[in-house]
Amino acid sequence: MDEKLKEQVKERYAGVARSVSAGSRGLDSEAPEVDWTGGGYSGTEKRELPQAALDASLGCGNPVALATLSPGEVVLDLGSGGGIDVLLSARRVAPGGKAYGLDMTDEMLALARENRRKAGVENVEFLKGEIEDIPLPDGHVDVVISNCVINLSTEKERVIGEAFRVLKPGGRFAVSDMVFLDDKDKLPADVVRSVELWAGCVSGALEKEEYEALLARAGFEDVSVEVTHTYGPEAVAGSSCCGGSGCFGDVEALREVPLASAFVRARKPVR
């Protein structure tokens, strides 16, 4: 990722962690809430988690449900944030399994480890690192999940390649992410480079077909990108994703290039 942009994104997410640790809701406690997850977490799942894990959730779906996890499996969450999907995964893969969370932000890692302690979940390890350079050996995990994080990277091909590398043969890629439903080249350059939107998981999104092609080039098979919800510019502008105010002029272009949340699935060949 571009170093300047990476530092800005890190600081934005560090701010979320500090806000949640101080008892606030997340990106902007004064901003209207938009459920980017599409209601993806059940009441039962929410009751399994510390409130701080829920408050720090910045995802756009429920990759744990998407992944259909089983006891004994090893799971890696790319960009694990406050740990919501890692903690849910850890319970699904017990006994005998393990869930890793990878994040580049010290404040989020500290929050996630405190959430692990509060949840009383032991088969969890949070790692510091970047999703473009995963600190795990080849063929180490059964499932790679992520929740609206891969499109934060300006080096998505490296991210997908790293996910492929750390998966075991037959391993699964099961990601919730944002996608554009039309040619994103129609977007003005200031939207593409907007840190507010990038850190809110919007302007870094791939086109649906682009995502599918990237996974196929990396060697994945059984690739699919299933759109789950389409968002208008008003939803973006009115949410904490956009800081609650001040960027509606940027996101108005999304009326011409619709934005959607999607389930992204793929499998590493057994051979």
Secondary structure, 3 states (H helix, E strand, C coil): CCHHHHHHHHHHHHHHHHHHHCCCCCCCCCCCCCCCCCCCCCHHHHHCCCHHHHHCCCCCCCHHHHHCCCCCCEEEEECCCCCHHHHHHHHHHCCCCEEEEEECCHHHHHHHHHHHHHHCCCCEEEEECECCECCCCCCCEEEEEEECCHHHCCCHHHHHHHHHHHEEEEEEEEEEEEEECCCHHHCCHHHHCCHHHHHCCCCCCEEHHHHHHHHHHHCCEEEEEEEEEEECHHHHHCCHHHCCCCCHHHHHHHHCCCEEEEEEEEECCCC
